[in-house]
Amino acid sequence: MHLRLTLALIAVLAGGLVFADEYGTRPDLSSEDLARVRSVTAATTDFSAPEKFETNPAGAGTTRFSVNQDAFSHFLDNLSFEQEEQFKLGNALFRKIWVSSPSSTQASDGLGPLFNARGCQSCHIKDGRGHPPFEGQAENVSMFLRLSVPPTDPDPRLAMDGVIAGEVGDPTYGLQLQDFAVPGLKAEGRMVIDYADMPVTLGDGTVVTLRKPSYSVADLAYGPLADDVMISPRIANTMIGLGLVEAIPQEDILAHADPEDRDGDGVSGRPNWTVAPERNETALGRFGWKAGMATIRSQSAAAFAGDIGISTPLIDLPHGDCTEKQPECLVLPTGEQPRLGEGEAPDPVLDLVTFYAGTLGVPERRNVGDEQILAGKAAFYQAGCASCHVPKFVTSKLAENPAHRFQLIWPYSDFLLHDMGAGLADGRPEGQADGSEWRTPPLWGIGLTETVSGHTFFLHDGRARSLTEAILWHGGEAQAARDSFAAMSETQRADLLAFLGSL
């Protein structure tokens, strides 16, 4: 392993602080360029006018189209003509509906046999955010339940260089509750959500009613869940800007880590180290609600296997999440066609879907010079929100895709794990993340959620019906920022929400 990564890993596993100056150098930059990057990414103290390039959250890749339902579905504006073709091919595969085997459509069969969705865009509708079932909705297609049990001895999870990745699935139902099945097979069961009202009184007397969810499983088809099973809901994440996130040098992410809170600000984010299977090495987790995936390719392969039941060259599970206790599932035919390549989604399928996911652009910011939005930006900083939702980074000059290289981007995330308190805790560890920790989600595009996705449900399980509710659910390391928001006047809160709406 690279010496720098080894030292970083030792520091993290020992609970030590990763200091910014320890990672002050970047192998892609000269000392002059590094000084420029440090200057341009420093937190602003001037809220009288927009910052330079603030309208371009994806740098030169920022998209500039009419604000409508397709706002998240455009390719980076700085792709080459040849790359545009790759993007469009990947888009077609991302939108593809898979069918059960055997089928006359041999390049499209292999669905399931147990599954949560029939295609990538079934969950990431219009490349946007998933949601809990709408009232009266019979089927849920953009939210599912993760399942796991505490590891046994010996631990069966993937391990490398002291890093343990992933979880141990329920012995019968695996890592996800699959609520759909191919013809002739029973679905595993269905998720049940019950909400309880939880009124919260703000500093000015305004009452906001939060809804506290509880989760259970009904209609189990293959016997009981394990007694010690842990369940956690997930909605699909927004797809924009993923390739730019992957191009952020790990040194710059680690510079924000402070596991022991040595600066005393109450914020102690730490990295989630994981294993990148395509490189067979430990790597910094960046993707997923708990930063459990290091690369877009591994995230895509895991979704193919876990959500759709499609094997790839990276994850060879042609029966998806079926377990040994589901023999009815394991005897069904798969969609593997050796003449087409390895897996049910052989390369170039996985390559093209990975390319598509990595080259979706981020829409241009709106109204950044508006007086209310500037006031809201000041309130965002003053409340301490920017401690975790770090506004900007500069991507690596050595990024594999030229479109991702040396771009000033504004994701509003540090991509680290933070303890968000008991209210949001799912009690389910994932890799290095414990049951109270979540990765800071990027905020870019959040103001277009309703336009693109047709709803305003936020957080990992969509419990929040507005950004106000989402903020009020913050606890743990974010408690002080949450309390600051709750203490604001109605005007100040409206300003902050207008700023978020402009992202």
N, C-alpha and C positions, 0 to 999 in steps of 0.2 A: 504494500500500500504506500502511496505517496507520503513522505515524511510529514508534511504539513497536515494532511488529513489524519495521520496517526496521532500527532500531538493534539489536534483538536478533539479527536475522539476520546483520548485519555482524559483531557480536561473536562469534557462534558460528562463522561461516565463517573468521574470523580466528584462531580458537582461543582467544579470550578468555574469561575467567570471567564468568558472569552472576551478579552479586552479589544477595543477597536484598534489600538496601536499594534496589537499582536498580529492583526490581519491588515495592517496598513498598506501592504504592498499588494499589487495585483500583477500576475505574470503577463497580462495582456497590455499593460500600460507603462509608458515612460514616467519618470518622476514628474515631468511637467504635466502630462495628461492626468496623472493621479491627483495632482493639486487642483486641476480644473474640475475634476469629478467631485472631489471633496467640497469644493466651493459651490458647485451648482446643486448638489444634493443636500446641502446644509438646510436646516429648518429655517423658514422665513420668520422675520419679526416685523415685517411691514405688511399691513393688511389694508393699506389705503388704495392699492391698485393690484391688478393681477400680476403674477410672476411671469417672467419671460417663458414662453413655450407652454404655458399652463393649459392652453386650449388643445394641446396635442398629447393626450395621455399615452399614446403608443408611438410617440416620436414621429418619424417619417412614415410609419405604417398606419397612422391614424386615418380612419375612414371618414368620408364627408358625403353623406347621402341624406336624403330626407329622413326625418325621424318617424319611423313607422315600425310595424311588426318585424320587419326584416333587418332592423338596425344592428343586430349581433351576427348577421349571417354573411357579411362581406369580407373578402380577403384583405390582408394587409395592403395598404396603398403602395408599398414599395416593392411588391413582388415583381419578378421578371415575367415576360410573356410566357416562357416555358413553365414557370412555376404556377401561373394561373391555370394552365391545363391540368397540372397535378392537383391543384386545389379543387377544380371542378370534378375530376374523377373521384377524389376523396369524398367530396360532398355527396355524390351519387351513392357511394358505398355507405356513407354515414346515414343516408335516408333510406337505405335498402331495407325491405321487409323480408326476414328470413322465414323459411317454411320447414315443416317437419320432414323427416326422411322416412322412406325413400320418396323421391319426387322426380318428375321429368325435368325440373329446373335444377340440375345437379350442381350448378355453381352457387345456388342460393339455399340449399337444404342443409339440415343439421341443427335446426332450432331445438333448444332444450336438451333432453325431453322435458325437464322442469325449467321454468324461466320466469322472469319478471317483466320482460319486454321483448317485442319482436324485432326491434331495431334500435340503433343508437338514438335516433331522434324521437323515438317513442317516449323517452325520459327527458332528453334535452330538447324540448320542443322549441323550435326556432332558435336553437343554440342558447336558450335561456334557462331560467331557474325552474326547478320542479316545484311541486306543491302537494299538500295533503289532499285527500279526496274532497272534492267540492260537495256541498250539501246535495244529497240525492244522486250522487255519482255512484254507479254500480261497480265500476272497475277502477282500480288505482294503477296508474302507469308511470308515475314519476316519483314515487316514494316507496321504500321498502324497509324491512326490518333486518338489521344485521344480527347474527347469532354467534355466540361463542361460549366456551366454558373455560375455567381456569386450566392452565397447562398441567399435564401430568409429569411424572418423573420416570424416564427422561423426557425432556421437553421436545415435542415433535416439530416445533416451529423452525423456520429457516434461520440459521445463525451463521455469522461470519465475523471474525475479528472482534468478538465481544458484543456485536450488535445482534439482537433478536428481532426479527421482523414478523409482522402478521399476527394472526390469532389462531386459536384451536377451535374448530367448528363443533357444533352440537353433534354428538355421535350419530344421530338419526337424520337431522335436517341440515347439517352442514353449516356454512357461513352466512346463508341468507334464507329467509323464508320465501319460498317460490310460490307465488299465488296463481300461477298459470301452468298448464301442462298440455302436451300434445294430445291428440285424440287417442282414447283408449287408456290414458293414464290419469290418475287423480292428482290435482294440485295439492301442495303440502298443507295449505290452510289459508287463513286470511287474517290480516291485521285488524285489530279493533282499537279504536281511539276513543277515550272518554275525556271530556274537558270539564274542569271545574273553574268557576269564575274566581278571580283573585283581585279585588279592587286595590289600587294604589293611589294614595293622595299625594299630590305634588306640593311644592313649597307655597304656591299661590292658591292652594285649595282645590285646584282642578283634580278630578278623580278620573283615573284611567283604569279600565278593567282589563287585566291580563287574563289569559286562559291557560290554565295549568293542565298539561296532558298526562294521561296515564295510558300505558300500552299493554295489550294482552293479545293472545292468539286464539282463534276459534277454528272449529272444524278441522282439527288435525287429522290427517289421513293415514299417517304411518306410525301411530302410537304417541306416547307422551314425549315432551321435551325433557332434557336432562334436568334433574332437580336443581343443579347449580348453574343453569343456563343464564346468560346475560343477554338482554335484547336492547337494541338501540336503533331508533328510526333514522333514516337518511332521506333527504330530498336531493334531487340532481342539482349539481352546481352549474353556474353559468360557464360558458365555454370560451369567452373572449380572452385574448391576450396570453394564452397559455405558453406559446412558444417564447414570448418575451420573458415570462417568469422563469422558464427553464434556462434562459440566457443570462440571468443575473448571477454574477460570480458569487460562489458560496462565501468567499471572504466578506463580502458586503452584507450578506444576511447574518453571518455569525457575529459581525461587529455589533449588532443590536442585542445579542444574547446577554443576559445578566441573571443566570440561574439562582444566585444567592442574594440578588437585589442589593449589591454593594453600594449602589448610589442612593439607596433609601427612598426611591420614589414609589415603591409599592408594586412596581412592574418588573417581572423577573423572567421574561420569555426564554425558552430554551429550544434547541433544535431537536427534531425527531429524526435520528439517524436510521436508515433502513438499508435494504439490499436492492441494488439495481440488477435484476436477473439477466438483462441483455449484456451487461458488462461484467457480471459475476464479481461485483465488488460492492463494498459499502458506499453509500452516498447519502447526501442530505435530502430528507423528505421535503417536498414542496407542494404536493397535490393531495387532494382529499380533505375531508373535514378535520382529520387529525394528522395531516401531513404524512400519511403512511406510504406514499408513492414518490419516488425520486424523479421519474421521467414520464413524459406523455405516452411513450410507447408502452411502458409497463402498466400505466393506468388504463390505457385502451385495451390491452390484452386481458387485464383482470376484469374489465367491464364486459368484454366479449364472453369470457368464461362464466362469470358469476351472474350477470344480468340476463344474457341471451342464451347461454349454453353452447357457445361456439368456441371450438378450439383454434389456436393459432400456433405459429412456430415458437412463440415464447411461452405459452401455457398450454400444454397438451392435455386437455380435459374434454374429450369429445362428448362425454355425458354431462358436462357442466358440473353443477354442484351436487349431483346425485351421490349418495353414500352407500356403503356396503349393506346398510340396513334397508335399502330400497332396491331390492333385486329386480322388481318390476321395471324399474327405470334403466338399470344397467344392461338389460338384455335387449333393449330396443335398438334399432339400427341407427347409425350415425351418418353424418354427411361427408365423411372423409373420402376424398377421391385422389388416390396417389398420383394419377396422371396430371392432376391440377396443381399438386404441390403439397407441402406438409401442413396438416391441420384442415379444419373446415373453412377457415378464413386464411388461406395461405398467402404468403407474399406473392404479388404486391398488395394484396388487400389490406393487411395490417400496416404496411408502409404508407399506403395512400391515406388511410384513415388517420394515422398518426400525423402525416403532413397536414391534412385538413385541420385537425384539431390544433396544430401548432401555428397555423397561419391565419386564423380568424382574427380580424382586426378589432380595434376598440373605437367606438364612435367619438367624434370630436366633442369636447366640452361645450356647454351652452351657457351664455350669459355670465361669463366669468367676471366681467367688470360691473355687474349689477350691484348697487349699493347694499341691498339686503344680503346677497350672496357673499360679498366681502365681509359683512358683519358676521354672517354665519360661519365663515371660515375662521375668523378671529375667535369666535365662541368655541369652535371645534378644537382649536389649539389650546385655548385657555382652560378648557375642561380636562385636558390631558388625553384626548382621543388619539392624537398623533403619536403618542408614546408607543402604541401597538400598530395603529393604522398609519405606518410610516409612508409619507406621501410619495417619495420618488427614489429611483435608482437609475444608474447608467449600466446598460448591459455590456457584456464582454465584447471586446474587439475580435475575439477568437471564436465567437459563436459559429456553429456549423452552417447555419443558413445566413447568407449575407444580409437578408432583410432584417435579421435580429441584431446585427452587430452595432455596437456603440450608439445605442439609442437612449435618450433621456425619456424614461417612462414614469407614469404616475399611477401605480396600482393601489396605493393606500393600504399596504399590508407589510408586516415584517416577516411573514411566512414562518413564524415561530409558534411554539406551543405556549399557551397561557392557561393558568387555572382560572376558570370563569365562575367558580363558586358552586354552591350546592344546588341552586335553582336550575342551572343548565347541565349539571352533571348527569351523565348517562350510566356511570358506574362500570363502564366497560373499557378496559385497557385495550390499546391498539399499538403494537410495537413498543416504542419507548414512552408513548403517551399514556397517562393514567386516566381514570374514569372521570376526572374533573377538567381535563385539559382539552383545548381545541386550538387548531391553527387559526390565526387571525385571517378572516376571509378578506380578499381584496374588495374594495368598494367601487372600483371603476365600473361604470355602467349601471350602478344600483338605482340611479334616478330614472332609468328607462325600464325598470322591471314591469310595471303595469302595462306600458306600451307594447313590450315584446311578449310577455308571458301572460298577460291578462289578469294579473292578480298582484297583491302586495303582501304575500306571505314570506317571512324571513326567518332566519336562524336555521339550524341543521334539520329541524323537523317541521318548519313552517308554522310553529305555534304563534309567532308574532304576526299580527294582521296589519301592522304598519311599522314604520321606522321608529316611531315613538315607543311602541311596545317592545321592539327589539332592543332598544337602548335600555329600557327599564328592566329587562331581564339580565342585564350585565351584572356580574358580581365578582367575587374573588379579586383578582388583580385589577379588574375594571370597575370595582365598586366606587372608588373616588370619582371617576369620570361620570359614572351613572348618577351619583348623588349630586354632582355639579349640575348636570342636565336637569335633574328633578327640582333643583333649587332656583333655576332660571325663571325669569318672568315669561309670560306667554309670548311676548315679542321676541325675546332672545331665543326661545325654543323654536319659534317659527323661522327665525333667521338661520339657525343651525340646520333645520330640516330643509330649508331652501337650498343651502349649500350642498347637502347630500343629494338633493334632487338634481343638482347641476352636474353631478359626477357621471 
